[in-house]
Amino acid sequence: MTVALAPAASAGTTLRAASAEKGRYFGAAVATGKLSNSTYTTVLNREFNSVVAENEMKWDATEPQPGQFNYSGGDRLVNHARANGMSVRGHALLWHQQQPGWAQNMSGSALRSAMINHVTQVATHFRGQIYAWDVVNEAFADGGSGARRDSNLQRTGNDWIEAAFRAARAADPGAKLCYNDYNTDGINAKSTGIYNMVRDFKSRGVPIDCVGFQSHLGTSLASDYQANLQRFADLGVEVQITELDVMTGSNQANIFGAVTRACMNVSRCTGITVWGVRDCDSWRGSDNALLFDCNGNKKPAYDAVLNALNAGGGIPNPTTPPPNPTTPPPNPTTPPPNPTTPPPGPGGCSASVSANSWPGGFVVAVKVTAGSSGTRGWNVSVTLPGGSSVTGTWSATASGSTGTVRFANVDYNGQLAAGQVTEFGFQGNGTAPTQTPTCTAS
């Protein structure tokens, strides 16, 4: 992990200095419109060595129209971070809320393709500049089921989270990839559902590096808060406190301190982010849920956090001053228009590919269309250019990884009625395929 180190003269007297001494970061959610407020930026630049955008990197902000991207807010935040020695957390590539209207009106394979394209384009634009991405946000239901939340994304297929993580890894191999959620502050049905997903992903090699615990807290803290962090850490992922705020009251400072101590006591807890800078910047309004009042004055909760940072926890990872972020690659090439799908033969099937590429990698969506007799199953063969390889697949199983790769249906998408369409995808290294694939029905 890379964190920003404060000058030795101020070591331990600010949140950024105290956290960096312990090999961690201490961050804040930022609204870029407030970067012109001198009180706001004075506190931000002095106290925090990590930032995350409150809204500027969400789907509705970055892709307001299909295929038309706007990175102005996110770029402004990244530039501010670079100028002030801060790392950047990206939030959030996919979420059932704050989707643009055009995406809200999509479903099925069309939404799946748009989803993967969005992840690929945004992560590629910020490639080399983001420490960690919240790839998927709040995909599990509240209550006692431990199940996934119903959403338009979930209805594209249960593998949508895996597909998103694989696409994000292909687009930015250097960024940590996180799952992020709320009401996971102790060992409960919801956090256990997420735990089981992470354990499954780790066992199958799905690229997940960290789990974010939002920690929007009231007047008490679950007694097993630290134990919950530790059980996730024991799976081999980083744990991060990602959106911390605490309701005002006599226990506010105690809870902030307890959360900080819990993170410091878990070696894989790599940092804490509070959701805003001052009380008047908080989404919680009169809860006054942050560390500074509206004039930028430190509250007792600030002292509790600073003392906890200075008191405990070993260094989880070596710390080095951050290098200047690598120059981002040029914006990804405009996705080609949807290819014309050749008509399926009688009783057979056809397939077409649509690729998003960047230097050294690609993500491909493959559309399978059933012929006049429908299918009980299908196989699609895709020929890759020399030197290219498949590194991950969703909604299909792959045989081989180079040359001609054969993809077969999975249990839920093999049976198609006449003319029905399904879609699968894969990502890889090298140059994307351009030849029309062959499809065989069974």
N, C-alpha and C positions, 0 to 999 in steps of 0.2 A: 504494500500500500504506500502511496505517496501522500504526505501531508505537508502543509506549509509550516515552516519553523519561524517563530517570532524571534526578534533580536534578543540576545542574551540579557540585555539590560532590563527588559520587561518580563523576563521569564517568571511564570507563576502568578503574575499580577493581573493577567487578562485571561479570558476563557480560551482564546486561541493559543496563548503561550502555555498555559497549564495543560491543555489537552495534548499539544504537540510534544511536550516533555514526556508524556506517557505513550507517544506513538499513535495518538488518536486525533480525530478532528472534532471540532465543535462548530456546528453550522446553523444557518438561519434561512427560512423561506423568505424570498424577496419578491416584491412587486416592482418591476423595473420603472414604473411611473413615479416611484418615490425616490429614485436615485438622484433626483435634483433637489431633494430636501436635505439640507446640511446637517440637521440634528440626526436624521435617520442614517445618513452615510457615515457620520462621525462614529456613531455606535457600531454600525455594521463593520466598518473597516478596522476599528480598534479591537473588537471583541471576537470576531468570527473568522475562521480559516476555511470555511466551506459555505457554499450557497446552493440553493435549489429554487427554481422558479415556482411561484405560487400557481400561475396559470399559463405562462407564456410558451411552455413546451407541450401543452396538452393538444389533443387532436383538433379541437375546434379552432385553436389559435394557429396551428402550424399548417393545416390543410383545410382552409375554409371552403374551398371548392375542390371537387375531385381532380387530383393530379396537379393542382395549383398550390404551391407551398409558399408560406410566409414565415421566414425565420428571423424577422427583425427583432422581436422581443427577446428570443433566445440568444441571438448573437450579441445583443446589448449586454445581457447578463454575463455571457462568457467573456466578453471584452473587459467588463468591470472586474470579474474574478481574476483574469490574467494580470491586470494592472495592479492588483492588490494582493497577489500571492495566495489566492484561494483556489481550492478545488471545486468542481461543480458536480452535483448530483442531478441527473436528468429525471424529470417527473412530468407526465407518465405517458408511456407510449400507447397503452391500451387501457381503457376504462369504460364501464358501461354508462358513465355520465360524461358530460361535456364533450359529446360527439357532435360534429357538425350535422346539420339537418339532413344533408344528403346521405350520410352514413346511417343515421337513425332510420331512414326509409329503406335500407337495403336488408337483405337476408340471404341465407344459404351460401352457395358457392360464390356468388357475386360479392357478398360481404367478406367472405374469407379471403378472396383475392385482394380486395381493397385493403383489408386489415394487414395482410403481409406486405403489400406495397407500401403502406404507410410506415410500418416499422422499418422497412428497408431504407426508404428514402430519408426519414428523419435521423435514424441512427447513422447513416452514411454521411449526411451533411455535417453532423457533429463529431464524426470519427476522430479519435485522438484528443478530444477536448473534454470528455465526460469521464469522471472517475467511476461512477456507478449509475445505471439506469434502473428506474422502476419500470420494468418491462410490462408488467400486468399489475393493476391496482384493484383491490377490493372485489375479487371474483368469487368469494365464498359467502354463503348466507349466514345471517345472524340466527340465533336460536340454538336448539339442541341437536340439529340434524348432522352437523359437520359436513354438509353437502355444498356443492357449487350453487352459486346464485343463478337464478334464471335471468338471462339477458339475451339480447340479439347475438352477442358474440358466443355465448355458450350454446345457443341453438345452431351454430354452424358446425358443431361437433365437439365431443368431449376432449379432443386433442388440441383445441385451439390455443391453450396456454403453452403447451409444448411447441407447437408450430411457431408461436410468437418468440419464444426464447431461442429457438434454432435460427430464425431469421435475424434476430438481433445479434447473435454471436457471429453470423456470417457477415453482417454489415459492419460491426465494430468489434473485432476480436479482442481488443485491449480493454474494453469496459467491463466492469463487474455487472452482472445481470441479477436483478433482485425481484422478488415477489413482495408486494407491500399490502398491508391490510390493517384494519382497526378492530377493536374489541377482542384483541388477542393478547391481553396483558397478563393473563395467567393460563394455567392448564385447563382448558375447557373444550367443549365440542368443536367450536370453530377453529381454535388454534391446533387441535389435534387433527382435524381434517386437512389443514395446511401442512402440518408436520408429515402426515402420511403421503401427501403429494410430493413434498421435497424428498422424502426418503425414496419414493419410487423413482423420481427423476435422477437422483444420485446413483441408484442401482443400475439404471439403464443408460447412463451417460448423457442424459439431457443436460444441456449447459445451464446450470443455475449456480450462482456464486454467493448469494446473500438473501436474507429475509429481513424485510423492514417491519418494525413494530411501531405503528403510528403513535400510540400512547396519548390520546386525547383523554385526559384524566379529570376526575371529579375531586372529591374531598378525601378519598382513601386510595390505597394501592393494594392490589392483590398480594397476598402473603407469599405466593409462589411465582412472583414476577421474575426473579432471578433464575429460579429453577426452570422456568419456561424458556428463557433465553439460552440457558445452558444445554437443554435437551436438543434444541435446534443446532447449536454450535457443535454438539457431539456428532451431528450428521456430516460435519466437514464444511459447513457454510459459515460465512460471516453473518453476524447479527448486527443490526443497526437500529437505533431509535430514530425514527424518521420524521415525526410531526409532533413533537412533545409540546403540550401545554397543559396547565393545571388550574382548576378553578380557584379563584381568590378565596381567602379565609385563613384561619389560624394555622391550618395544616399545609398551606401551599409550599412554604419553604422546606418543610420536612419531606414532602413528597418529591419535590425536585431533587433534593439531596439523595433520597433513597434510590430514585431511578438512576442517578449518576453513579452512585456506589455500586448498584447492580451491574451496570455496564462495565465499570472498572474491574469488577470481580470476575468477569467472564472474558477470558483472554481473546476470544474471537469477536468480542463486541468492539467494533472498530471506530464507532463514532456516534454522536448525538446531534440531531437537528431539532431546533425549536421552530414552531410554525409561526414565524413572524419575528419582528425586532422589538417593537414596543407594544404596550397594551392597546394603544389606539390603532395599531396595524393588525390586530388579531381578528379573525373571523368570529371569535366568541364574544365580541362586544363587551358588555358589562361584567363578564367573568374576570376581566383583567388578568388574563391567564399566562402572561409572559414575564420576563426577567427585568424589564425596564419600564418605567412609567412613560407617559407621552412626552415628557420633557427630556427623556433620555437618562433619567436618574436610576441608579441601581436600586433594586428592591431587596428585601431580606432573602428572597429566593435566589438572587444572584450570588450572594455570599455563600449560601448553602451549596450551590453547584461548584463554585470556585474552590471551596474547602474540600469538597469530595474529590475533585479532579487532582488537587495537589496532594491529597492524603493517600490515594490508593491505586492499585493496579499496576501490573508490570506492562512492559511494552509488548503488544501482540505481534508486531511486525517491525522490521528495521525501518527507520525513518531517514529519509534523505530530502534535501530541499527539492522542490518540484522543478524540473527543467521547463524551459519555455515550451508551451504546448506545440506539438508538431503542427506544421501548416496543414490545415484540413485539405483533403483532396478536392479536386473540382467537383461541383455539384454532379450527382449521378446523371447519367444520360437520361433524357426523357424516355419513359417507357414506350416501346413501340405500340402502334395501334393494335387492338385486339385482332389476331390473325383470323382469316377466314377459315372456318372449320370445314374440311372436305366432307361431302355428304357420306354418311356411313353406308356401307354396302348392305344389301338385304341380309338380315339375320346377323350382321356383324356389328362393328363399332368403329368409330374414328376418334382420333385424338389430335389436339393442337397444343402448341406451347406459346406462352407469353413470358418473356424474361425481363428482369430488372438486373442491370449489371453495373459494376464499378471496377476499377483496376484491381485485378486479382481475384474477383469473386462474383457470384451471381445467385439469385433466387429465381426459380422457375415455377410457374403455375401451369399445370397440364389439365386441359378440359377433355373429358371423355364423354362421347355422345353415343347412345345405343342406337342400333339399326332397327329395322322394321319388326324384328322378332323379339327385341329386348335382349337382356343378358342375365345369366345366372352368376356370371363372374367375368372378369376381363384381365388381360395382360397388355401392357404397353411397353414397347421397346424404344428407347431413346439413345441415339448415337451422339456421344460427346466428342468434341474436338480433341486432338492429341494434346496431352499434358493436362487435361481437365479431369476432375474427379468429383464424385458426389460425397458430401460429408454429412448429410442428414436428410430425412424424408418424413413427411406427414401424410396421413390418410392413404397410405399404400405401404407395401413392403418391397424392398429393393433387393435384387440379386446382382451382385457385382457393384463396382464403384467407378470403373473406368471403361473406355471403349463403348460398347453397346450394353447399356444397363437395362435390365428387365424389371418392370414394376407391376405388382399384382395387387388386386383389390384387397381391402381388409373386410372384416365380417359385416360391416354396416353399409358398405357402398358398392357391393358387387352386383346386386340384383337391381336392374334398371328396366323400366318399361320402355316401349318403343319411343325413340326420340328423347328420352330423359337424359339429363346431363348431370354428371358429378365432376368433382375436381380434386386433384391431389397436388402435392408440391414437393420440391426438393431444393436444397441449396448446395453449393459446391465451390471449389477453388478452380481458378483458371478462367477460361472463356466459356460463355454460355452456349448451349446447343442452338442451332438454327434450323436444322433439318426437321421436316415434318415427321413425327413419330408414327410407328405402326401400332395398330390396336387389333387384338384378337379376342373374340368373345367366346364364352363357353356356356 
